[in-house]
Amino acid sequence: MILVVGATGNVGAHVVRRLVAMGERPRALVRDPDKARDRLGGQVEQVVGDIDRASTLPPAFTGVDRVFVVTTQSNRQVEQEQAVIEAASRADVRHVVKLSVFRADDNSPLQIARQHRQAERTLERSGLSFTILRPPFFMQNLLGMVRNGAVSTAALGGRVAMIDARDVANVAVAALVGSGHEGMTYTPTGPEALSFDEVAQVLTQQTGTQIRHVRVSPEEVGRALRGRGMAHWYAEDMAKLHGMLADGYEEVVTDDFRTVTGTGPHPLARFAEDFSGVVTERAGDR
């Protein structure tokens, strides 16, 4: 049995749906069963638990041999993932697939990258078989960035090999149900690196709604995110990241998606077509 931790999130929900479509009946660790049922449907076994309370986790791992884990970005992330890994170890889980971040590193200027590297190291030292995924910027992030007919970034002309979260889920599922991925760290990316000027052009072409790229400062990015209720550290991380994107931090394009899945990742144009209604609606937000 496959357990999905983080099943109602962007990638986790797609992992669940993909597994169900393949004939699997995955188990989801959830805190709110009603919310999870609305999000995931009725073909998923649910076990109520909380990764902030390790004592609630063992029932979710009973009979489980594979685990996909993704957690939200918070100051509790390392402790949360350590609790999941420890529960998996006690349950003799066969394989764990962890969603990490691009260039997770102890020496990164980004707290999020340092946190994920710490959690990766816990998994590597656990004795469990594992696969780590380090995707760059998600195309789905654009849906939260489109406002007032524009995408505002501090990335200048920097290019980003952004990937569809659905494709990240496909890589995760392939690593969960296939073989040969033990001990591997993959960096699945989109098929090409695009500047946000080009991103705005693609969104405009595919949706019929005029979308501009507005260049702002990293400080403005941080202020905007704090104004939307983001934690101060996370807003500062994102402000730093935008500046790093301007310098080409996430422009590398890899073949990891094709290596794992045997197919090519979706281009931005396909994503924009699939989510054209959402982009158009968000374009009117202020």
C-alpha positions as CSV (number, residue, x, y, z in Angstrom):
1,M,0.0,0.0,0.0
2,I,1.1,3.6,-0.8
3,L,0.7,6.3,1.8
4,V,0.5,9.9,0.6
5,V,1.5,12.5,3.2
6,G,0.4,15.9,2.0
7,A,-2.4,14.4,-0.1
8,T,-4.5,17.5,-0.3
9,G,-1.7,19.8,-1.5
10,N,-0.9,20.8,-5.1
11,V,1.4,17.9,-5.9
12,G,0.0,15.4,-3.4
13,A,-3.5,15.6,-4.8
14,H,-2.2,14.9,-8.3
15,V,-0.2,11.9,-6.9
16,V,-3.3,10.5,-5.4
17,R,-5.4,11.0,-8.6
18,R,-2.6,9.4,-10.7
19,L,-2.4,6.4,-8.5
20,V,-6.2,5.9,-8.5
21,A,-6.2,6.2,-12.3
22,M,-3.6,3.3,-12.4
23,G,-5.8,1.1,-10.3
24,E,-4.1,1.7,-6.9
25,R,-6.1,2.5,-3.8
26,P,-3.7,4.8,-1.9
27,R,-4.0,5.9,1.7
28,A,-4.0,9.6,2.6
29,L,-2.9,11.0,5.9
30,V,-5.3,13.8,6.6
31,R,-6.3,16.2,9.3
32,D,-9.7,17.1,8.0
33,P,-11.5,14.1,6.5
34,D,-14.4,16.1,5.0
35,K,-12.0,18.5,3.2
36,A,-9.9,15.6,2.0
37,R,-12.9,13.8,0.6
38,D,-14.0,16.9,-1.3
39,R,-10.5,17.2,-2.7
40,L,-9.7,13.6,-3.4
41,G,-13.0,11.7,-3.9
42,G,-14.1,8.5,-2.3
43,Q,-11.6,6.1,-3.8
44,V,-8.9,6.9,-1.3
45,E,-8.6,5.4,2.2
46,Q,-8.1,8.1,4.8
47,V,-6.4,7.9,8.1
48,V,-6.6,10.9,10.4
49,G,-3.2,12.1,11.8
50,D,-1.1,15.2,12.3
51,I,2.6,15.4,11.4
52,D,3.0,17.9,14.2
53,R,2.0,15.1,16.7
54,A,4.2,12.1,16.0
55,S,2.1,9.9,18.3
56,T,-0.8,10.1,15.8
57,L,1.2,8.7,12.9
58,P,1.6,4.9,13.5
59,P,-1.9,3.9,12.4
60,A,-1.4,5.6,9.0
61,F,1.7,3.4,8.4
62,T,0.1,0.1,9.2
63,G,0.5,-2.2,6.2
64,V,2.2,0.5,4.2
65,D,5.3,-0.3,2.0
66,R,5.7,2.9,0.1
67,V,5.4,6.6,1.1
68,F,5.2,9.9,-0.7
69,V,5.9,12.9,1.5
70,V,5.4,16.6,0.8
71,T,5.0,19.2,3.5
72,T,4.2,22.9,3.5
73,Q,6.9,25.5,3.9
74,S,7.1,26.4,7.6
75,N,9.6,26.6,10.4
76,R,8.3,23.2,11.5
77,Q,9.1,21.5,8.2
78,V,12.2,19.7,9.3
79,E,10.6,18.3,12.5
80,Q,7.5,17.3,10.6
81,E,9.5,15.3,8.0
82,Q,11.7,13.8,10.6
83,A,8.5,12.5,12.3
84,V,7.3,11.0,9.1
85,I,10.6,9.4,8.4
86,E,10.9,7.9,11.9
87,A,7.3,6.5,11.6
88,A,8.2,5.0,8.2
89,S,11.4,3.4,9.7
90,R,9.4,1.8,12.6
91,A,6.9,0.5,10.1
92,D,9.5,-1.1,7.8
93,V,8.4,0.9,4.8
94,R,10.1,-0.3,1.7
95,H,10.6,3.0,-0.2
96,V,10.0,6.8,0.5
97,V,9.7,9.4,-2.2
98,K,10.3,12.9,-0.9
99,L,9.5,16.2,-2.6
100,S,12.3,18.6,-1.9
101,V,13.3,21.9,-3.6
102,F,15.6,22.9,-6.3
103,R,19.3,23.0,-5.2
104,A,18.6,22.0,-1.6
105,D,21.9,22.8,0.1
106,D,23.2,23.5,3.6
107,N,25.0,26.6,2.4
108,S,22.1,28.1,0.4
109,P,21.1,31.7,1.1
110,L,17.5,30.4,1.2
111,Q,16.1,29.0,4.4
112,I,13.8,26.8,2.5
113,A,16.7,25.1,0.7
114,R,18.6,24.6,3.9
115,Q,15.6,23.1,5.6
116,H,15.0,20.7,2.8
117,R,18.6,19.6,2.7
118,Q,18.4,18.8,6.5
119,A,15.3,16.7,5.9
120,E,16.9,15.0,2.9
121,R,19.9,14.1,5.1
122,T,17.6,12.6,7.8
123,L,16.1,10.4,5.0
124,E,19.5,9.4,3.6
125,R,20.7,8.3,7.1
126,S,17.5,6.5,8.0
127,G,18.4,3.3,6.3
128,L,15.2,3.5,4.2
129,S,15.3,3.2,0.4
130,F,14.4,6.6,-1.0
131,T,14.1,8.9,-4.0
132,I,14.4,12.7,-3.7
133,L,12.8,15.1,-6.2
134,R,14.1,18.7,-6.5
135,P,11.9,20.5,-9.1
136,P,12.3,24.2,-9.8
137,F,9.5,26.8,-10.0
138,F,6.0,25.3,-10.4
139,M,3.9,26.7,-13.3
140,Q,1.0,26.6,-10.8
141,N,2.7,29.4,-8.9
142,L,1.8,31.7,-11.7
143,L,-1.9,31.3,-10.8
144,G,-1.3,33.1,-7.6
145,M,1.0,35.7,-9.2
146,V,-1.4,37.0,-11.9
147,R,-3.0,40.2,-10.7
148,N,-4.4,43.2,-12.4
149,G,-3.4,41.9,-15.8
150,A,0.2,41.3,-14.8
151,V,2.8,39.0,-13.4
152,S,5.1,41.0,-11.2
153,T,8.6,39.7,-10.5
154,A,12.1,40.8,-9.6
155,A,13.5,38.2,-12.0
156,L,14.3,40.7,-14.7
157,G,15.3,38.7,-17.9
158,G,16.3,35.6,-16.0
159,R,15.1,32.4,-17.4
160,V,13.3,29.6,-15.4
161,A,12.8,26.0,-16.4
162,M,9.5,25.9,-14.7
163,I,7.5,22.7,-14.5
164,D,3.9,21.7,-14.2
165,A,3.1,20.3,-10.7
166,R,1.2,17.5,-12.5
167,D,4.4,16.5,-14.1
168,V,6.2,16.5,-10.7
169,A,3.4,14.2,-9.5
170,N,4.0,11.9,-12.5
171,V,7.7,11.6,-11.6
172,A,6.8,10.8,-8.0
173,V,4.3,8.1,-9.0
174,A,6.9,6.5,-11.4
175,A,9.4,6.4,-8.5
176,L,6.8,4.9,-6.2
177,V,5.5,2.1,-8.5
178,G,8.6,1.5,-10.6
179,S,12.1,0.2,-9.9
180,G,15.6,1.5,-10.4
181,H,15.0,4.8,-8.5
182,E,16.5,3.8,-5.2
183,G,19.0,6.3,-3.8
184,M,18.4,8.7,-6.7
185,T,18.0,12.5,-6.6
186,Y,16.2,13.9,-9.6
187,T,15.7,17.5,-10.8
188,P,12.7,17.3,-13.1
189,T,12.2,20.5,-15.1
190,G,10.0,21.8,-17.8
191,P,11.1,21.4,-21.5
192,E,12.6,24.9,-21.8
193,A,13.8,27.8,-19.7
194,L,11.7,31.0,-20.2
195,S,12.0,34.6,-19.1
196,F,8.9,36.1,-17.4
197,D,8.5,38.4,-20.4
198,E,8.1,35.2,-22.5
199,V,5.9,33.7,-19.8
200,A,3.5,36.7,-20.1
201,Q,3.5,36.3,-23.8
202,V,2.5,32.6,-23.6
203,L,-0.2,33.3,-21.1
204,T,-1.6,36.1,-23.3
205,Q,-1.5,33.9,-26.4
206,Q,-3.1,30.9,-24.8
207,T,-5.8,32.6,-22.8
208,G,-6.7,35.6,-25.0
209,T,-6.3,37.8,-21.9
210,Q,-3.6,40.5,-22.0
211,I,-0.9,39.6,-19.4
212,R,2.1,41.8,-18.8
213,H,5.4,41.2,-17.0
214,V,6.0,44.0,-14.5
215,R,9.5,44.2,-13.2
216,V,9.7,45.1,-9.5
217,S,12.4,45.1,-6.9
218,P,13.1,42.2,-4.6
219,E,12.0,44.4,-1.7
220,E,8.6,44.9,-3.4
221,V,8.2,41.2,-3.7
222,G,8.8,40.7,0.0
223,R,6.4,43.5,1.0
224,A,3.7,42.1,-1.3
225,L,4.0,38.6,0.2
226,R,4.0,39.9,3.8
227,G,0.9,41.9,2.9
228,R,-0.8,38.7,1.9
229,G,-0.1,37.1,5.2
230,M,3.1,35.2,4.4
231,A,5.5,34.5,7.2
232,H,8.3,37.1,7.3
233,W,11.1,34.5,6.7
234,Y,9.3,33.0,3.8
235,A,8.6,36.4,2.2
236,E,12.2,37.2,2.6
237,D,13.2,33.9,1.0
238,M,11.0,34.6,-2.0
239,A,12.4,38.1,-2.4
240,K,15.9,36.6,-2.4
241,L,14.9,33.9,-4.8
242,H,13.5,36.4,-7.3
243,G,16.9,38.1,-7.3
244,M,18.6,34.7,-7.8
245,L,16.2,33.9,-10.7
246,A,17.5,37.1,-12.4
247,D,21.0,35.6,-12.3
248,G,19.8,32.3,-13.9
249,Y,19.5,30.3,-10.7
250,E,16.7,28.1,-12.2
251,E,17.4,28.2,-15.9
252,V,18.9,24.7,-16.1
253,V,16.9,22.2,-18.2
254,T,17.4,18.5,-17.4
255,D,16.4,15.2,-19.0
256,D,15.3,13.8,-15.6
257,F,11.6,13.9,-16.3
258,R,12.1,11.8,-19.5
259,T,14.5,9.5,-17.7
260,V,12.0,8.6,-15.1
261,T,8.7,8.7,-17.0
262,G,9.8,7.9,-20.6
263,T,7.9,10.9,-21.9
264,G,8.4,14.7,-22.2
265,P,7.1,17.3,-19.7
266,H,4.3,19.7,-20.6
267,P,5.2,23.0,-22.1
268,L,3.9,26.2,-20.5
269,A,1.5,26.6,-23.4
270,R,-0.3,23.4,-22.5
271,F,-0.5,24.5,-18.8
272,A,-1.9,28.0,-19.9
273,E,-4.5,26.3,-22.1
274,D,-5.6,24.0,-19.3
275,F,-5.9,26.8,-16.8
276,S,-7.0,29.6,-19.1
277,G,-10.2,30.2,-17.2
278,V,-8.3,30.6,-13.9
279,V,-5.6,32.9,-15.4
280,T,-8.4,35.1,-17.0
281,E,-10.2,35.3,-13.7
282,R,-7.1,36.1,-11.7
283,A,-6.1,38.7,-14.2
284,G,-9.0,40.8,-13.0
285,D,-7.9,40.6,-9.3
286,R,-6.1,43.4,-7.7
